[in-house]
Amino acid sequence: MQIKTLSEQDKKDINRLLNLELDEVYAELAQDIGDLSPGDDLKKFVDNWLYERRTKLYDLICTKHEYCTFISKNKHVSLVNIAGAVADIIVPLCYGGIPINALSVLLIRSYLDNLCNCNQ
């Protein structure tokens, strides 16, 4: 993983997403990843979408880009920059208008530490 200079728009978008409640990030992402029906559980919908891609996410982020090693060696790096770095990595998984920054923020806030076994 690499930290790169983010555009002002990306910084603003990632900061906005980091300041949302997690349910709001799920809602923002759910709108763009598939067909929702009225009354669908947005969290479950997104979690199922992520579950279907867990092997690709693990191989790409955890293994190839060594997410846990990066996090442990770069504790001083801001969440904005970590989200930007993860966003760069997941571009190949974000087709059809999936909001990369929203997915990246959701991953770092609630998914990657567990998926990559960072706490072991």
C-alpha positions as CSV (number, residue, x, y, z in Angstrom):
1,M,0.0,0.0,0.0
2,Q,1.1,3.5,-0.7
3,I,0.0,6.8,0.6
4,K,-0.4,9.3,-2.2
5,T,-1.4,12.9,-2.5
6,L,-5.2,13.1,-2.7
7,S,-7.1,15.6,-4.6
8,E,-9.0,18.2,-2.6
9,Q,-12.2,16.7,-3.8
10,D,-11.2,13.2,-2.6
11,K,-10.1,14.6,0.8
12,K,-13.4,16.4,1.2
13,D,-15.4,13.3,0.1
14,I,-13.5,10.9,2.4
15,N,-13.7,13.3,5.3
16,R,-17.5,13.6,4.8
17,L,-17.8,9.8,4.6
18,L,-15.7,9.3,7.7
19,N,-17.9,11.7,9.7
20,L,-21.1,9.9,8.7
21,E,-22.7,7.3,10.9
22,L,-21.9,3.8,9.6
23,D,-25.5,3.2,8.6
24,E,-25.3,6.3,6.4
25,V,-22.2,4.9,4.7
26,Y,-24.0,1.6,4.1
27,A,-27.0,3.5,2.6
28,E,-24.8,5.5,0.3
29,L,-23.1,2.4,-0.9
30,A,-26.2,0.3,-1.2
31,Q,-27.8,2.8,-3.7
32,D,-25.1,2.0,-6.2
33,I,-24.2,-1.7,-5.9
34,G,-27.5,-3.3,-7.0
35,D,-31.2,-3.3,-7.2
36,L,-32.8,-2.6,-3.9
37,S,-36.4,-3.3,-3.1
38,P,-38.5,-1.3,-0.7
39,G,-37.8,-2.4,2.8
40,D,-34.5,-4.1,2.0
41,D,-32.0,-4.1,4.9
42,L,-29.3,-1.9,3.5
43,K,-26.6,-3.3,5.9
44,K,-27.4,-6.9,5.0
45,F,-27.6,-6.0,1.3
46,V,-24.1,-4.5,1.3
47,D,-22.7,-7.2,3.6
48,N,-23.9,-9.8,1.2
49,W,-22.3,-8.0,-1.7
50,L,-19.0,-7.8,0.3
51,Y,-19.2,-11.5,1.3
52,E,-19.5,-12.5,-2.4
53,R,-16.2,-10.6,-3.0
54,R,-14.4,-11.5,0.2
55,T,-11.8,-13.7,-1.6
56,K,-10.9,-11.0,-4.1
57,L,-10.8,-8.4,-1.3
58,Y,-8.6,-10.6,0.8
59,D,-6.2,-11.5,-2.0
60,L,-6.0,-7.9,-3.2
61,I,-5.9,-5.9,0.0
62,C,-4.7,-8.3,2.7
63,T,-2.2,-10.4,0.8
64,K,-1.0,-8.5,-2.2
65,H,-0.9,-5.1,-0.5
66,E,-0.3,-6.3,3.1
67,Y,-2.9,-4.1,4.8
68,C,-2.1,-5.3,8.3
69,T,1.6,-4.7,8.0
70,F,1.0,-1.3,6.5
71,I,-1.4,-0.3,9.3
72,S,0.9,-1.5,12.1
73,K,3.9,0.3,10.6
74,N,2.0,3.5,9.9
75,K,-0.1,4.3,13.0
76,H,0.5,8.0,12.4
77,V,-1.2,8.0,9.0
78,S,-4.6,9.7,9.0
79,L,-7.8,7.7,8.1
80,V,-8.3,10.0,5.2
81,N,-5.0,8.9,3.7
82,I,-5.6,5.2,4.5
83,A,-9.0,5.4,2.8
84,G,-7.3,7.0,-0.2
85,A,-4.7,4.2,-0.4
86,V,-7.4,1.5,-0.1
87,A,-9.5,3.3,-2.7
88,D,-6.5,3.1,-5.2
89,I,-6.3,-0.7,-4.5
90,I,-10.0,-1.5,-5.0
91,V,-10.5,0.4,-8.3
92,P,-10.6,-2.9,-10.2
93,L,-13.5,-4.1,-8.1
94,C,-15.5,-0.9,-8.5
95,Y,-17.4,-1.2,-11.8
96,G,-20.7,0.3,-12.8
97,G,-20.5,3.5,-10.8
98,I,-19.7,2.0,-7.4
99,P,-18.5,4.9,-5.2
100,I,-14.9,4.0,-4.5
101,N,-14.5,6.3,-1.5
102,A,-17.6,5.1,0.2
103,L,-16.5,1.5,-0.3
104,S,-13.0,2.3,1.0
105,V,-14.3,4.1,4.1
106,L,-16.7,1.2,4.9
107,L,-13.9,-1.3,4.5
108,I,-11.5,0.5,6.8
109,R,-14.2,1.3,9.4
110,S,-15.8,-2.1,9.7
111,Y,-14.4,-4.9,7.6
112,L,-10.6,-5.0,6.9
113,D,-9.2,-5.6,10.4
114,N,-11.4,-8.7,10.6
115,L,-11.0,-9.9,7.0
116,C,-7.2,-9.5,7.1
117,N,-6.9,-10.8,10.7
118,C,-5.0,-7.7,11.8
119,N,-5.7,-8.1,15.5
120,Q,-3.9,-11.4,15.8
